[in-house]
Amino acid sequence: MIDQAQAQAEQKFEERLKALEADREEQIKVVEDRLTKKFDDEVLASEVQRAFEESRGANPTTKDTTLMRGIIMMVDAVVAANHGSLAQSL
């Protein structure tokens, strides 16, 4: 009787441990996905800036510069929002 109760307790413990490990793995995957998205957003912002600079040469027009600043501000806002949601989830 005691052996049977101990075996059941051990089985429940093992099942709970497996469930916790699976949950932990899922949480790690979510964080990895968010970090990957944040990195991709930052790379995109850098590439947009580089492409703009290359396309305009040394002397971009005021209109071009203003447009690019707006684009960079939007990309920065997306990156900041992703970073904020990542920080909240941790």
DOMAR-908316 format. One record per residue (C-alpha): residue number from 1; residue in one letter; x negated, y, z. Coordinates in nm, 2 decimals. Each point is the difference from the previous one (the first is absolute). Layout:
// residues N
ATOM,n,res,xx,yy,zz
ATOM,NUM,A,X,Y,Z
...
//
This chain:
// residues 90
ATOM,n,res,xx,yy,zz
ATOM,1,M,0.00,0.00,0.00
ATOM,2,I,-0.28,0.24,0.09
ATOM,3,D,-0.20,-0.10,-0.30
ATOM,4,Q,0.30,0.06,-0.23
ATOM,5,A,0.06,0.35,0.15
ATOM,6,Q,-0.37,0.08,-0.04
ATOM,7,A,0.00,-0.12,-0.36
ATOM,8,Q,0.31,0.21,-0.07
ATOM,9,A,-0.16,0.31,0.16
ATOM,10,E,-0.32,-0.05,-0.20
ATOM,11,Q,0.20,-0.04,-0.32
ATOM,12,K,0.19,0.32,0.07
ATOM,13,F,-0.33,0.18,0.08
ATOM,14,E,-0.15,-0.12,-0.33
ATOM,15,E,0.31,0.11,-0.20
ATOM,16,R,0.00,0.35,0.17
ATOM,17,L,-0.38,0.03,-0.06
ATOM,18,K,0.05,-0.08,-0.37
ATOM,19,A,0.29,0.25,-0.02
ATOM,20,L,-0.22,0.27,0.16
ATOM,21,E,-0.29,-0.08,-0.24
ATOM,22,A,0.23,0.02,-0.30
ATOM,23,D,0.14,0.34,0.13
ATOM,24,R,-0.36,0.13,0.05
ATOM,25,E,-0.10,-0.10,-0.35
ATOM,26,E,0.31,0.18,-0.14
ATOM,27,Q,-0.09,0.31,0.19
ATOM,28,I,-0.36,-0.01,-0.13
ATOM,29,K,0.13,-0.04,-0.35
ATOM,30,V,0.23,0.31,0.04
ATOM,31,V,-0.29,0.21,0.13
ATOM,32,E,-0.23,-0.13,-0.28
ATOM,33,D,0.26,0.09,-0.26
ATOM,34,R,0.04,0.35,0.14
ATOM,35,L,-0.38,0.05,0.02
ATOM,36,T,-0.03,-0.11,-0.36
ATOM,37,K,0.28,0.24,-0.11
ATOM,38,K,-0.17,0.29,0.19
ATOM,39,F,-0.33,-0.08,-0.16
ATOM,40,D,0.16,-0.02,-0.35
ATOM,41,D,0.17,0.34,0.07
ATOM,42,E,-0.34,0.15,0.10
ATOM,43,V,-0.17,-0.14,-0.31
ATOM,44,L,0.28,0.13,-0.22
ATOM,45,A,-0.04,0.35,0.15
ATOM,46,S,-0.37,-0.01,-0.07
ATOM,47,E,0.04,-0.13,-0.35
ATOM,48,V,0.26,0.27,-0.08
ATOM,49,Q,-0.24,0.27,0.13
ATOM,50,R,-0.29,-0.14,-0.20
ATOM,51,A,0.21,-0.03,-0.32
ATOM,52,F,0.12,0.36,0.04
ATOM,53,E,-0.35,0.13,0.04
ATOM,54,E,-0.12,-0.20,-0.30
ATOM,55,S,0.29,0.11,-0.22
ATOM,56,R,-0.05,0.37,0.07
ATOM,57,G,-0.37,0.03,0.00
ATOM,58,A,-0.18,0.27,0.19
ATOM,59,N,0.27,0.27,-0.04
ATOM,60,P,0.36,-0.12,0.06
ATOM,61,T,0.28,0.26,-0.05
ATOM,62,T,0.19,0.14,0.29
ATOM,63,K,0.31,-0.18,-0.11
ATOM,64,D,-0.19,-0.33,-0.02
ATOM,65,T,-0.15,0.06,0.34
ATOM,66,T,0.34,0.08,0.16
ATOM,67,L,0.16,-0.31,-0.16
ATOM,68,M,-0.28,-0.22,0.13
ATOM,69,R,0.02,0.14,0.35
ATOM,70,G,0.37,-0.08,0.00
ATOM,71,I,-0.07,-0.36,-0.11
ATOM,72,I,-0.28,-0.04,0.25
ATOM,73,M,0.23,0.13,0.28
ATOM,74,M,0.27,-0.25,-0.10
ATOM,75,V,-0.25,-0.29,0.00
ATOM,76,D,-0.14,0.12,0.33
ATOM,77,A,0.35,0.01,0.14
ATOM,78,V,0.06,-0.36,-0.11
ATOM,79,V,-0.33,-0.12,0.15
ATOM,80,A,0.08,0.19,0.33
ATOM,81,A,0.34,-0.16,0.01
ATOM,82,N,-0.14,-0.35,-0.05
ATOM,83,H,-0.27,0.07,0.26
ATOM,84,G,0.27,0.12,0.25
ATOM,85,S,0.21,-0.31,-0.05
ATOM,86,L,-0.30,-0.22,0.03
ATOM,87,A,-0.10,0.17,0.33
ATOM,88,Q,0.35,-0.04,0.14
ATOM,89,S,0.01,-0.37,-0.08
ATOM,90,L,-0.32,-0.06,0.18
//
